[in-house]
Amino acid sequence: MNTLRNSVRLIGHLGDDPKIKKFDGEKSVANFSLATNESFQDHDGNKKKETTWHKLVAWGKQAELAEKYLKKGSEVAIEGKLTNHSYEDKNKETHFITEIVISDIMLLDKKEVH
């Protein structure tokens, strides 16, 4: 049951094209955002839609898949783990970042992949 301790599964649409970086000619990383939507009724009975944005990171084969097949608007299902880190900018302000490191991507677009 170790895999359930830090596991995230989301279905949504990409908010931008994956940004790819290559290291040492072999390693690659992809960074992109994913929007998930939730519909609900407010206390007056009006239908509301709420969008949540998630920062995603893919390494290696998952980054290559993202580079080859994903683009802004693509519908995907992802699985990964939640990570947190911080950095200090030039003004000595600390910024905190929460990302999902992807372990699996499933393409959900209805279009045929060539």
PENOR-V944689 format. One record per residue. N is the residue number from 0. OMEGA is omega in whole degrees, -180 to 180 (NA if undefined). Layout:
# PENOR-V944689
n = [N N]
omega = [OMEGA OMEGA]
This chain:
# PENOR-V944689
n = [0 1 2 3 4 5 6 7 8 9 10 11 12 13 14 15 16 17 18 19 20 21 22 23 24 25 26 27 28 29 30 31 32 33 34 35 36 37 38 39 40 41 42 43 44 45 46 47 48 49 50 51 52 53 54 55 56 57 58 59 60 61 62 63 64 65 66 67 68 69 70 71 72 73 74 75 76 77 78 79 80 81 82 83 84 85 86 87 88 89 90 91 92 93 94 95 96 97 98 99 100 101 102 103 104 105 106 107 108 109 110 111 112 113]
omega = [179 -175 -179 -176 178 -176 180 175 -179 170 -180 -179 179 179 180 174 177 175 -173 173 179 179 175 178 -176 -177 177 178 177 176 177 -179 180 176 172 -177 177 178 179 176 177 -176 176 180 178 179 -179 177 -179 179 175 -180 -178 175 -178 176 177 -180 171 -177 179 177 178 177 179 -179 -175 -169 -173 175 179 180 179 175 -177 167 179 172 180 180 -180 177 178 171 -179 175 179 -179 -177 177 179 175 179 178 180 -178 173 -179 172 176 -172 172 -179 177 174 178 -177 179 -179 -178 178 179 178 NA]
